[in-house]
Amino acid sequence: MPPDRLALILATLCFLGGFGYAAYMLGARKNRVARANILVMGAGFICQTTFLYLRGEQVGRCPLTNLAEVLIFVSWSVVLLYLVIGPAFRLSLLGVFTAPLVFAFHFIALLLPARLSTPQPIEGHPDFWLEIHASVSLMAYGAFALACIAGIMYLIQDRLLKRQNLNELFFSLPPVHHLSQATVRLVAVGFILLTIGIAAAYGMENRPTGLKLALSYAVWALYGAIIATNFLHKLSSKKIARIAVLGFLLPVFTLWIVSKH
């Protein structure tokens, strides 16, 4: 088995195992979920990084040449941002909710064996602005994915609170105030990254197609609107959480277009 494929499979198993272990610990009402998830997510991140490094060595540039690689790169961005930002927000169960999404992206990538076959090196020098545009934009999608997950956690906690269902999950989840702040801040991080990615597109030797730029601007406008409405206090935290959850469908829809460039 090629080393890059092996690293990807190991990463996938890490995220699947981490989620299963966390679900068991929650069911058993044990309190070591956060530490275990950070360790497992860290191991999965190392395997993801290994995969991307090996693929990058093979193609001679950032490995974003097909849909499978794009899915893995977005997943890598999600885990990176979780490890860097998640603990700062005190979101103890963010990794538990993140692992299923990352596993799903990995699983889809593994179902595309032709896309994960040994790639041919790409001739010529890589376009610096293309590398920045593609990588930073996909990191923005990773931030939007985490905002979606934080929004889901908010909606679950809000529902448990209103129903006065004070079970183990309720006490494990952060307060709704922390989840609301995390959702908005993650949206802001993604918005800034996407702004940089879109700006970099105008320095590329061959600019993206009009459709791709239009979809990028649509995603940019959606999350910009979330930031604006929160700043102006036009929407409740619950509605912002819902928009962050449902709005992530748009970036997911555009991934296959991104993979074509």
Backbone as JSON, one array per atom type, in Angstrom:
{
  "sequence": "MPPDRLALILATLCFLGGFGYAAYMLGARKNRVARANILVMGAGFICQTTFLYLRGEQVGRCPLTNLAEVLIFVSWSVVLLYLVIGPAFRLSLLGVFTAPLVFAFHFIALLLPARLSTPQPIEGHPDFWLEIHASVSLMAYGAFALACIAGIMYLIQDRLLKRQNLNELFFSLPPVHHLSQATVRLVAVGFILLTIGIAAAYGMENRPTGLKLALSYAVWALYGAIIATNFLHKLSSKKIARIAVLGFLLPVFTLWIVSKH",
  "N": [[0.85, -1.2, 0.0], [0.59, 2.23, -0.86], [2.48, 4.78, 0.87], [1.17, 7.26, 1.33], [-1.57, 6.64, 1.08], [-1.8, 4.83, 3.2], [-1.29, 6.52, 5.39], [-3.55, 8.14, 5.22], [-5.62, 6.31, 5.72], [-4.98, 5.56, 8.34], [-5.38, 8.03, 9.62], [-8.13, 8.31, 9.22], [-9.12, 6.17, 10.73], [-8.31, 7.02, 13.24], [-9.99, 9.24, 13.72], [-12.5, 8.04, 13.6], [-12.25, 6.17, 15.69], [-11.78, 7.93, 17.83], [-14.2, 9.32, 18.02], [-15.94, 7.22, 18.63], [-14.9, 6.37, 21.1], [-15.29, 8.68, 22.65], [-18.07, 8.86, 22.62], [-18.68, 6.57, 24.06], [-17.52, 7.18, 26.56], [-19.05, 9.37, 27.31], [-21.54, 8.15, 27.53], [-20.99, 6.47, 29.64], [-20.72, 8.31, 31.58], [-18.27, 9.49, 32.24], [-15.46, 11.67, 32.77], [-13.26, 12.19, 31.08], [-13.24, 12.91, 28.48], [-12.47, 15.21, 26.94], [-9.61, 15.38, 27.11], [-8.85, 12.9, 25.99], [-9.89, 13.19, 23.41], [-8.4, 15.32, 22.36], [-5.89, 14.14, 22.21], [-6.37, 12.01, 20.4], [-7.36, 13.39, 18.16], [-5.09, 14.88, 17.66], [-3.28, 12.86, 16.9], [-4.56, 11.95, 14.58], [-4.35, 14.27, 13.09], [-1.6, 14.45, 12.65], [-1.26, 12.25, 10.97], [-2.86, 13.09, 8.82], [-1.37, 15.35, 8.01], [0.96, 14.08, 7.19], [-0.02, 12.64, 4.99], [-0.77, 14.79, 3.25], [1.71, 16.0, 2.93], [3.22, 14.0, 1.63], [1.72, 13.72, -0.73], [2.04, 16.28, -1.74], [4.77, 16.28, -2.29], [4.76, 14.49, -4.37], [3.26, 15.71, -6.44], [4.5, 18.12, -6.64], [3.63, 20.54, -5.65], [1.11, 22.37, -3.74], [-1.14, 19.95, -2.6], [-3.87, 19.93, -4.12], [-5.36, 18.9, -6.26], [-7.56, 17.42, -6.99], [-10.91, 16.25, -6.14], [-10.82, 14.47, -3.93], [-8.39, 15.15, -2.64], [-8.98, 17.78, -1.99], [-11.07, 17.45, -0.14], [-9.68, 16.18, 1.94], [-7.86, 18.18, 2.58], [-9.55, 20.22, 3.52], [-10.6, 18.88, 5.73], [-8.23, 18.59, 7.19], [-7.77, 21.29, 7.74], [-9.96, 21.83, 9.39], [-9.36, 20.25, 11.65], [-6.89, 21.37, 12.38], [-7.65, 24.02, 13.07], [-9.38, 23.4, 15.13], [-7.6, 22.32, 17.04], [-6.03, 24.56, 17.53], [-7.78, 26.73, 18.05], [-10.08, 25.76, 19.36], [-9.6, 24.88, 22.18], [-9.17, 27.41, 23.29], [-11.66, 28.52, 23.3], [-12.85, 27.05, 25.2], [-14.38, 24.85, 24.53], [-15.32, 21.99, 25.31], [-16.38, 19.65, 24.16], [-16.07, 19.97, 21.47], [-14.36, 18.53, 19.81], [-15.56, 16.02, 19.83], [-17.87, 16.41, 18.32], [-16.7, 17.26, 16.02], [-15.19, 15.15, 14.98], [-16.95, 13.2, 13.62], [-17.67, 14.63, 11.26], [-15.17, 15.07, 10.03], [-14.39, 12.42, 9.69], [-16.38, 11.61, 7.87], [-15.75, 13.14, 5.57], [-13.23, 12.05, 5.03], [-13.96, 9.41, 4.51], [-15.52, 9.66, 2.2], [-13.53, 10.56, 0.47], [-11.91, 8.28, 0.39], [-13.56, 6.64, -1.02], [-13.12, 7.37, -3.54], [-11.13, 6.01, -5.3], [-9.72, 6.29, -7.71], [-9.04, 8.94, -7.69], [-7.21, 8.99, -5.69], [-5.07, 7.63, -6.57], [-1.58, 7.16, -7.46], [-0.3, 10.28, -8.13], [0.67, 12.22, -11.05], [3.58, 14.21, -11.47], [3.2, 17.75, -11.67], [3.97, 19.78, -14.33], [6.14, 22.62, -14.74], [6.51, 25.78, -12.94], [4.96, 26.33, -9.79], [2.12, 28.48, -9.37], [2.32, 31.13, -7.31], [0.27, 32.8, -6.25], [-1.97, 31.32, -6.88], [-1.58, 29.11, -5.22], [-1.84, 30.35, -2.71], [-4.47, 31.37, -2.91], [-6.04, 28.99, -3.21], [-5.36, 27.35, -0.94], [-5.75, 29.03, 1.35], [-8.42, 29.76, 1.03], [-9.68, 27.29, 1.33], [-8.98, 26.74, 3.94], [-10.53, 28.64, 5.13], [-13.02, 27.49, 4.68], [-12.75, 25.38, 6.43], [-12.9, 26.75, 8.88], [-15.54, 27.65, 8.7], [-16.8, 25.21, 8.82], [-16.26, 24.45, 11.47], [-17.65, 26.5, 12.73], [-20.21, 25.77, 12.02], [-20.41, 23.36, 13.45], [-20.14, 24.32, 16.09], [-22.47, 25.8, 16.11], [-24.39, 23.76, 15.93], [-23.96, 22.52, 18.4], [-24.77, 24.62, 20.04], [-27.54, 24.77, 19.42], [-28.39, 22.27, 20.31], [-27.8, 22.44, 23.06], [-29.42, 24.61, 23.74], [-31.96, 23.54, 23.25], [-32.04, 21.44, 25.12], [-31.94, 22.95, 27.43], [-34.32, 24.46, 27.32], [-36.2, 22.42, 27.48], [-35.63, 21.58, 29.93], [-34.07, 19.37, 30.32], [-31.81, 18.17, 31.97], [-29.41, 16.46, 31.48], [-26.49, 14.23, 31.22], [-25.19, 15.08, 28.89], [-25.97, 17.74, 28.73], [-24.6, 18.92, 30.9], [-22.05, 18.47, 30.05], [-21.69, 19.95, 27.76], [-20.58, 23.25, 26.76], [-21.71, 26.45, 28.15], [-24.51, 28.17, 26.61], [-23.9, 30.79, 26.02], [-21.11, 30.85, 25.65], [-20.94, 29.17, 23.45], [-22.36, 30.61, 21.54], [-20.69, 32.87, 21.23], [-18.4, 31.59, 20.27], [-19.3, 30.56, 17.82], [-19.78, 32.9, 16.29], [-17.21, 34.04, 16.29], [-15.7, 32.1, 14.99], [-16.91, 32.19, 12.5], [-16.08, 34.77, 11.83], [-13.29, 34.4, 11.67], [-13.18, 32.6, 9.49], [-14.3, 34.27, 7.54], [-12.39, 36.32, 7.27], [-10.2, 34.83, 6.36], [-11.27, 33.85, 3.94], [-11.64, 36.25, 2.57], [-8.97, 37.01, 2.16], [-8.24, 34.86, 0.52], [-9.89, 35.27, -1.76], [-8.94, 37.76, -2.61], [-6.35, 37.04, -3.32], [-6.84, 35.63, -5.63], [-6.95, 37.46, -7.7], [-4.38, 37.96, -8.31], [-3.46, 35.82, -9.68], [-2.0, 33.96, -12.39], [-3.7, 32.73, -14.23], [-6.87, 33.5, -13.85], [-9.61, 32.33, -11.75], [-12.63, 30.74, -13.02], [-15.6, 32.56, -14.0], [-17.9, 31.52, -12.76], [-16.88, 30.13, -10.57], [-15.71, 32.22, -9.08], [-18.02, 33.7, -8.6], [-19.49, 31.98, -6.95], [-17.72, 31.87, -4.81], [-17.87, 34.52, -3.93], [-20.53, 34.49, -3.17], [-20.52, 32.77, -0.96], [-18.81, 34.32, 0.64], [-20.4, 36.64, 0.96], [-22.58, 35.59, 2.37], [-21.49, 34.8, 4.89], [-20.42, 37.21, 5.64], [-22.76, 38.63, 6.01], [-23.74, 37.34, 8.27], [-21.89, 38.2, 10.2], [-22.37, 40.96, 10.11], [-25.1, 41.18, 10.87], [-24.94, 40.19, 13.44], [-23.3, 42.11, 14.63], [-24.95, 44.34, 14.48], [-26.99, 43.54, 16.06], [-29.31, 42.37, 15.02], [-30.32, 39.84, 14.78], [-31.2, 37.0, 16.78], [-29.12, 34.97, 18.94], [-29.72, 32.32, 18.59], [-30.87, 32.21, 16.03], [-28.69, 33.01, 14.52], [-27.01, 30.84, 14.99], [-28.48, 28.85, 13.69], [-28.33, 29.77, 11.03], [-25.59, 29.57, 10.62], [-25.31, 26.82, 10.69], [-27.04, 25.82, 8.61], [-26.08, 27.4, 6.56], [-23.6, 26.37, 5.97], [-23.99, 24.48, 4.08], [-23.73, 25.66, 1.62], [-20.88, 26.24, 1.19], [-20.08, 23.52, 1.18], [-21.38, 22.6, -1.09], [-20.0, 23.97, -3.04], [-17.51, 22.8, -3.06], [-16.87, 20.82, -4.97], [-16.6, 22.3, -7.26], [-14.44, 23.91, -6.59], [-12.52, 21.93, -6.53], [-11.95, 21.5, -9.16], [-10.1, 23.26, -10.02]],
  "CA": [[0.0, 0.0, 0.0], [1.39, 3.46, -0.88], [2.55, 5.43, 2.2], [0.17, 8.31, 1.5], [-2.85, 5.99, 1.33], [-1.74, 4.27, 4.55], [-1.44, 7.63, 6.33], [-4.94, 8.58, 5.17], [-6.43, 5.3, 6.4], [-4.71, 5.68, 9.77], [-6.06, 9.23, 10.08], [-9.57, 8.02, 9.24], [-9.37, 5.3, 11.88], [-8.16, 7.84, 14.45], [-11.19, 10.04, 13.94], [-13.6, 7.12, 13.91], [-12.03, 5.65, 17.03], [-11.95, 9.01, 18.79], [-15.63, 9.59, 18.2], [-16.53, 6.08, 19.33], [-14.45, 6.4, 22.5], [-15.94, 9.8, 23.32], [-19.48, 8.5, 22.82], [-18.72, 5.6, 25.15], [-17.21, 7.87, 27.81], [-20.22, 10.16, 27.68], [-22.58, 7.23, 27.99], [-20.58, 5.95, 30.95], [-20.66, 9.46, 32.47], [-16.91, 9.72, 32.68], [-15.1, 13.05, 32.44], [-11.96, 12.29, 30.43], [-13.5, 13.0, 27.04], [-11.73, 16.29, 26.29], [-8.2, 15.01, 27.0], [-8.72, 11.8, 25.04], [-10.15, 13.68, 22.06], [-7.28, 16.13, 21.9], [-4.82, 13.22, 21.86], [-6.73, 11.27, 19.19], [-7.4, 14.34, 17.06], [-3.71, 15.21, 17.35], [-2.71, 11.75, 16.14], [-5.16, 12.0, 13.25], [-3.8, 15.44, 12.4], [-0.25, 14.08, 12.2], [-1.42, 11.37, 9.81], [-3.33, 13.94, 7.72], [-0.25, 16.16, 7.56], [1.83, 13.17, 6.46], [-0.64, 12.39, 3.68], [-0.67, 15.98, 2.42], [3.12, 16.22, 2.6], [3.63, 13.02, 0.62], [1.06, 14.07, -2.0], [2.67, 17.49, -2.23], [6.05, 15.89, -2.86], [4.51, 13.78, -5.62], [2.78, 16.61, -7.49], [5.39, 19.27, -6.72], [2.94, 21.76, -5.21], [0.06, 22.11, -2.75], [-1.95, 18.85, -3.14], [-5.29, 20.28, -4.27], [-5.55, 18.65, -7.68], [-8.81, 16.71, -7.25], [-11.89, 16.36, -5.06], [-10.37, 13.72, -2.75], [-7.38, 15.94, -1.95], [-9.65, 18.95, -1.43], [-11.78, 17.02, 1.06], [-8.7, 15.93, 2.99], [-7.29, 19.46, 2.99], [-10.56, 20.89, 4.34], [-10.62, 18.15, 6.99], [-7.01, 18.99, 7.89], [-7.98, 22.65, 8.23], [-10.9, 21.73, 10.51], [-8.65, 19.73, 12.82], [-5.9, 22.38, 12.77], [-8.34, 25.12, 13.76], [-9.88, 22.86, 16.4], [-6.49, 22.19, 17.98], [-5.5, 25.88, 17.84], [-8.8, 27.66, 18.53], [-11.06, 25.1, 20.21], [-9.33, 25.0, 23.62], [-9.28, 28.8, 23.72], [-13.08, 28.8, 23.51], [-13.3, 26.15, 26.25], [-15.42, 23.98, 23.96], [-14.81, 20.68, 25.72], [-16.87, 18.57, 23.31], [-15.99, 20.33, 20.05], [-13.73, 17.44, 19.09], [-16.53, 14.93, 19.7], [-18.76, 16.75, 17.22], [-15.88, 17.46, 14.83], [-14.69, 13.87, 14.46], [-17.82, 12.59, 12.6], [-17.59, 15.37, 10.0], [-13.87, 14.77, 9.43], [-14.45, 11.02, 9.23], [-17.23, 11.55, 6.67], [-14.97, 13.66, 4.45], [-12.21, 11.05, 4.72], [-14.61, 8.23, 3.95], [-15.87, 9.99, 0.81], [-12.27, 10.59, -0.29], [-11.47, 6.9, 0.19], [-14.44, 6.03, -2.01], [-12.69, 7.86, -4.85], [-9.78, 5.44, -5.44], [-9.02, 6.82, -8.89], [-8.5, 10.26, -7.32], [-6.13, 8.8, -4.73], [-3.97, 6.89, -7.18], [-0.33, 7.92, -7.47], [-0.43, 11.38, -9.09], [1.81, 12.58, -11.88], [4.08, 15.56, -11.17], [2.7, 18.82, -12.53], [5.1, 20.48, -14.92], [6.17, 24.07, -14.6], [6.6, 26.33, -11.6], [3.64, 26.62, -9.22], [1.68, 29.87, -9.29], [2.28, 31.48, -5.88], [-1.04, 33.33, -5.87], [-2.91, 30.2, -6.94], [-1.39, 28.33, -3.99], [-2.44, 31.12, -1.61], [-5.92, 31.41, -3.12], [-6.67, 27.69, -2.96], [-5.14, 26.85, 0.41], [-6.37, 29.91, 2.35], [-9.87, 29.66, 0.87], [-10.13, 26.02, 1.91], [-8.87, 26.89, 5.39], [-11.74, 29.37, 5.52], [-14.09, 26.5, 4.74], [-12.56, 24.65, 7.68], [-13.44, 27.59, 9.95], [-17.0, 27.62, 8.58], [-17.24, 23.89, 9.3], [-16.25, 24.51, 12.92], [-18.76, 27.36, 13.12], [-21.4, 24.92, 11.88], [-20.42, 22.42, 14.57], [-20.46, 25.09, 17.29], [-23.9, 26.13, 16.01], [-25.15, 22.55, 16.27], [-23.85, 22.38, 19.85], [-25.63, 25.65, 20.63], [-28.94, 24.4, 19.25], [-28.64, 21.13, 21.21], [-27.82, 22.95, 24.44], [-30.61, 25.46, 23.89], [-33.12, 22.65, 23.3], [-32.0, 20.76, 26.41], [-32.24, 23.94, 28.46], [-35.74, 24.8, 27.28], [-36.96, 21.25, 27.92], [-35.16, 21.27, 31.28], [-33.53, 18.01, 30.28], [-30.45, 18.39, 32.47], [-28.74, 15.16, 31.49], [-25.03, 14.28, 31.18], [-24.77, 15.87, 27.74], [-26.19, 19.14, 29.08], [-23.53, 19.4, 31.77], [-20.78, 18.35, 29.34], [-21.59, 21.02, 26.77], [-20.35, 24.6, 27.3], [-22.91, 27.3, 28.21], [-24.94, 28.7, 25.31], [-23.22, 32.07, 25.78], [-19.8, 30.54, 25.09], [-21.15, 28.59, 22.12], [-22.75, 31.71, 20.65], [-19.48, 33.65, 20.93], [-17.51, 30.77, 19.44], [-19.86, 30.49, 16.47], [-19.55, 34.18, 15.6], [-15.77, 34.25, 16.12], [-15.24, 31.18, 13.95], [-17.38, 32.79, 11.25], [-15.2, 35.91, 11.54], [-12.0, 33.85, 11.22], [-13.37, 32.11, 8.13], [-14.56, 35.41, 6.64], [-11.1, 36.98, 7.02], [-9.4, 33.94, 5.51], [-11.85, 33.82, 2.59], [-11.33, 37.55, 1.96], [-7.59, 36.91, 1.68], [-8.23, 33.92, -0.6], [-10.49, 35.9, -2.94], [-8.02, 38.81, -3.06], [-5.22, 36.39, -3.97], [-7.25, 35.15, -6.95], [-6.73, 38.49, -8.7], [-2.97, 37.99, -8.66], [-3.12, 34.57, -10.36], [-1.71, 34.04, -13.82], [-4.98, 32.41, -14.86], [-7.9, 33.69, -12.83], [-10.68, 31.33, -11.74], [-13.76, 31.01, -13.89], [-16.6, 33.46, -13.44], [-18.8, 30.77, -11.89], [-16.2, 29.85, -9.31], [-15.61, 33.47, -8.33], [-19.36, 34.07, -8.18], [-19.82, 31.15, -5.79], [-16.87, 32.32, -3.69], [-18.46, 35.76, -3.42], [-21.79, 34.14, -2.51], [-20.14, 32.29, 0.37], [-18.28, 35.49, 1.35], [-21.52, 37.51, 1.32], [-23.39, 34.92, 3.38], [-20.87, 34.88, 6.2], [-20.33, 38.62, 5.96], [-24.07, 39.02, 6.53], [-23.84, 36.85, 9.65], [-21.11, 39.1, 11.04], [-23.05, 42.26, 10.16], [-26.33, 41.08, 11.68], [-24.56, 40.03, 14.86], [-22.8, 43.41, 15.09], [-26.09, 45.26, 14.59], [-27.97, 42.91, 16.96], [-30.55, 42.21, 14.27], [-30.79, 38.46, 14.92], [-30.88, 36.35, 18.05], [-28.02, 34.01, 18.87], [-30.27, 31.06, 18.08], [-31.01, 32.33, 14.58], [-27.34, 33.03, 13.94], [-26.54, 29.45, 15.03], [-29.18, 28.13, 12.62], [-27.79, 30.19, 9.74], [-24.25, 29.01, 10.53], [-25.46, 25.39, 10.41], [-27.6, 25.64, 7.27], [-25.25, 28.11, 5.58], [-22.43, 25.58, 5.6], [-24.33, 23.68, 2.9], [-23.24, 26.36, 0.42], [-19.48, 25.87, 0.95], [-19.99, 22.1, 0.83], [-21.83, 22.48, -2.48], [-19.0, 24.54, -3.96], [-16.24, 22.08, -3.0], [-16.57, 20.08, -6.2], [-16.14, 23.3, -8.23], [-13.09, 24.26, -6.17], [-11.61, 20.82, -6.85], [-11.66, 21.47, -10.59], [-9.08, 24.26, -10.36]],
  "C": [[0.89, 1.25, 0.0], [1.37, 4.15, 0.48], [1.48, 6.51, 2.39], [-1.21, 7.73, 1.78], [-2.9, 5.41, 2.75], [-1.94, 5.37, 5.6], [-2.88, 8.12, 6.38], [-5.85, 7.6, 5.91], [-6.23, 5.38, 7.91], [-5.4, 6.91, 10.36], [-7.56, 8.99, 10.21], [-9.93, 7.17, 10.44], [-9.23, 6.07, 13.19], [-9.43, 8.61, 14.74], [-12.41, 9.17, 14.25], [-13.46, 6.58, 15.33], [-12.23, 6.71, 18.1], [-13.4, 9.32, 19.06], [-16.29, 8.46, 18.97], [-16.16, 6.07, 20.81], [-15.16, 7.51, 23.27], [-17.41, 9.49, 23.59], [-19.61, 7.52, 23.98], [-18.5, 6.29, 26.5], [-18.38, 8.73, 28.27], [-21.33, 9.27, 28.22], [-22.28, 6.66, 29.36], [-20.45, 7.06, 31.99], [-19.28, 9.64, 33.09], [-16.42, 11.04, 32.11], [-13.73, 13.2, 31.79], [-12.08, 12.45, 28.92], [-12.59, 14.01, 26.37], [-10.26, 15.9, 26.08], [-8.0, 13.92, 25.95], [-8.92, 12.29, 23.61], [-9.02, 14.52, 21.52], [-6.14, 15.22, 21.45], [-5.12, 12.5, 20.55], [-6.77, 12.2, 17.99], [-5.99, 14.76, 16.67], [-3.03, 14.12, 16.54], [-3.25, 11.72, 14.72], [-4.61, 13.14, 12.43], [-2.41, 15.15, 11.87], [-0.33, 13.2, 10.96], [-1.93, 12.15, 8.6], [-2.18, 14.75, 7.13], [0.73, 15.31, 6.75], [1.29, 12.89, 5.07], [-0.46, 13.59, 2.76], [0.78, 16.26, 2.01], [3.57, 15.27, 1.5], [2.99, 13.32, -0.74], [1.69, 15.32, -2.59], [4.02, 17.21, -2.87], [5.86, 15.23, -4.23], [4.1, 14.72, -6.75], [3.65, 17.86, -7.63], [4.75, 20.59, -6.35], [1.89, 21.41, -4.16], [-0.9, 21.05, -3.32], [-3.44, 19.15, -3.14], [-5.68, 20.07, -5.73], [-6.84, 17.92, -8.01], [-9.7, 16.78, -6.01], [-11.43, 15.64, -3.8], [-9.36, 14.54, -1.95], [-8.0, 17.19, -1.32], [-10.38, 18.59, -0.14], [-10.82, 16.79, 2.22], [-8.11, 17.25, 3.49], [-8.27, 20.23, 3.87], [-10.62, 20.22, 5.71], [-9.4, 18.51, 7.84], [-7.16, 20.39, 8.48], [-8.92, 22.66, 9.44], [-10.17, 21.29, 11.77], [-7.61, 20.73, 13.31], [-6.55, 23.5, 13.58], [-8.91, 24.65, 15.09], [-8.77, 22.81, 17.43], [-5.97, 23.56, 18.42], [-6.54, 26.75, 18.55], [-9.73, 27.02, 19.55], [-10.8, 25.24, 21.7], [-9.46, 26.43, 24.15], [-10.73, 29.19, 23.99], [-13.68, 27.94, 24.62], [-14.46, 25.26, 25.77], [-14.98, 22.53, 24.17], [-15.22, 19.56, 24.79], [-16.78, 18.91, 21.82], [-15.37, 19.21, 19.24], [-14.66, 16.27, 18.87], [-17.45, 15.17, 18.5], [-17.99, 16.94, 15.92], [-15.5, 16.15, 14.17], [-15.62, 13.23, 13.42], [-17.74, 13.29, 11.25], [-16.28, 15.06, 9.29], [-13.85, 13.34, 8.9], [-15.26, 10.9, 7.95], [-16.48, 12.04, 5.44], [-13.89, 12.66, 4.04], [-12.82, 9.84, 4.02], [-14.99, 8.46, 2.49], [-14.62, 9.99, -0.06], [-11.77, 9.18, -0.58], [-12.34, 6.16, -0.81], [-14.1, 6.48, -3.43], [-11.28, 7.33, -5.14], [-9.01, 5.98, -6.62], [-8.38, 8.17, -8.56], [-7.34, 10.14, -6.35], [-4.99, 7.94, -5.28], [-2.74, 7.78, -7.23], [-0.38, 9.02, -8.53], [0.85, 11.59, -9.9], [2.28, 13.99, -11.51], [3.54, 16.58, -12.17], [3.88, 19.63, -13.02], [4.99, 21.98, -14.69], [6.25, 24.49, -13.14], [5.2, 26.62, -11.06], [3.37, 28.11, -9.16], [1.5, 30.21, -7.81], [0.88, 31.93, -5.46], [-2.12, 32.27, -5.97], [-2.82, 29.36, -5.67], [-2.04, 29.04, -2.81], [-3.95, 31.11, -1.72], [-6.58, 30.1, -2.71], [-6.55, 27.27, -1.5], [-5.85, 27.71, 1.46], [-7.9, 29.85, 2.25], [-10.41, 28.38, 1.5], [-9.96, 26.02, 3.43], [-10.06, 27.68, 5.93], [-12.93, 28.42, 5.62], [-13.99, 25.65, 6.0], [-13.12, 25.43, 8.87], [-14.97, 27.6, 9.9], [-17.57, 26.29, 9.06], [-17.28, 23.88, 10.82], [-17.36, 25.41, 13.45], [-20.08, 26.6, 13.04], [-21.51, 23.96, 13.06], [-20.75, 23.13, 15.88], [-21.93, 25.49, 17.29], [-24.78, 24.95, 16.37], [-25.13, 22.34, 17.79], [-24.72, 23.4, 20.57], [-27.1, 25.24, 20.58], [-29.31, 23.22, 20.16], [-28.75, 21.61, 22.65], [-29.05, 23.8, 24.71], [-31.87, 24.6, 24.02], [-33.18, 21.91, 24.65], [-32.39, 21.72, 27.54], [-33.73, 24.27, 28.5], [-36.63, 23.66, 27.75], [-36.6, 20.83, 29.34], [-34.7, 19.83, 31.4], [-32.06, 18.09, 30.68], [-29.73, 17.06, 32.63], [-27.22, 15.35, 31.42], [-24.51, 15.14, 30.04], [-24.9, 17.35, 28.04], [-25.02, 19.68, 29.9], [-22.15, 19.29, 31.11], [-20.59, 19.47, 28.34], [-21.3, 22.36, 27.44], [-21.66, 25.38, 27.37], [-23.24, 27.88, 26.83], [-24.23, 30.02, 24.99], [-21.85, 31.83, 25.14], [-19.93, 29.99, 23.66], [-21.54, 29.66, 21.11], [-21.54, 32.54, 20.26], [-18.54, 32.87, 20.01], [-18.0, 30.7, 18.01], [-19.54, 31.75, 15.68], [-18.06, 34.38, 15.34], [-15.2, 33.32, 15.05], [-15.7, 31.66, 12.57], [-16.47, 33.95, 10.85], [-13.84, 35.44, 11.04], [-12.1, 33.36, 9.78], [-13.57, 33.24, 7.13], [-13.25, 36.13, 6.29], [-10.24, 36.13, 6.09], [-9.94, 33.91, 4.08], [-11.61, 35.14, 1.86], [-9.92, 37.54, 1.39], [-7.51, 35.99, 0.46], [-8.79, 34.53, -1.88], [-9.56, 36.97, -3.5], [-6.84, 38.2, -3.81], [-5.56, 35.92, -5.38], [-6.97, 36.17, -8.04], [-5.25, 38.67, -9.04], [-2.53, 36.76, -9.43], [-2.83, 34.81, -11.84], [-2.97, 33.75, -14.63], [-6.07, 32.48, -13.8], [-8.95, 32.58, -12.88], [-11.81, 31.72, -12.68], [-14.75, 31.94, -13.2], [-17.53, 32.77, -12.47], [-18.15, 30.52, -10.54], [-16.07, 31.1, -8.46], [-16.97, 33.9, -7.8], [-19.78, 33.27, -6.94], [-18.99, 31.53, -4.58], [-17.43, 33.59, -3.07], [-19.79, 35.5, -2.71], [-21.53, 33.64, -1.09], [-19.65, 33.46, 1.22], [-19.41, 36.4, 1.83], [-22.37, 36.9, 2.43], [-22.78, 35.09, 4.77], [-20.6, 36.33, 6.62], [-21.64, 39.13, 6.55], [-24.26, 38.54, 7.96], [-23.1, 37.77, 10.6], [-21.83, 40.44, 11.21], [-24.29, 42.22, 11.04], [-26.02, 40.89, 13.16], [-24.08, 41.37, 15.43], [-23.94, 44.39, 15.32], [-27.19, 44.74, 15.5], [-29.33, 42.76, 16.29], [-31.15, 40.81, 14.42], [-30.4, 37.92, 16.28], [-29.73, 35.36, 17.85], [-28.5, 32.69, 18.29], [-30.41, 31.1, 16.56], [-29.65, 32.35, 13.9], [-26.77, 31.61, 13.92], [-27.18, 28.64, 13.91], [-28.6, 28.49, 11.25], [-26.38, 29.61, 9.54], [-24.3, 27.52, 10.18], [-25.93, 25.17, 8.97], [-26.72, 26.29, 6.2], [-24.05, 27.31, 5.14], [-22.72, 24.68, 4.4], [-23.81, 24.33, 1.63], [-21.75, 26.09, 0.18], [-19.3, 24.41, 0.56], [-20.35, 21.89, -0.64], [-20.77, 22.97, -3.46], [-17.67, 23.76, -3.97], [-15.88, 21.38, -4.31], [-16.12, 21.03, -7.31], [-14.71, 23.72, -7.91], [-12.1, 23.2, -6.6], [-11.23, 20.79, -8.32], [-10.56, 22.45, -10.96], [-7.79, 23.96, -9.62]]
}
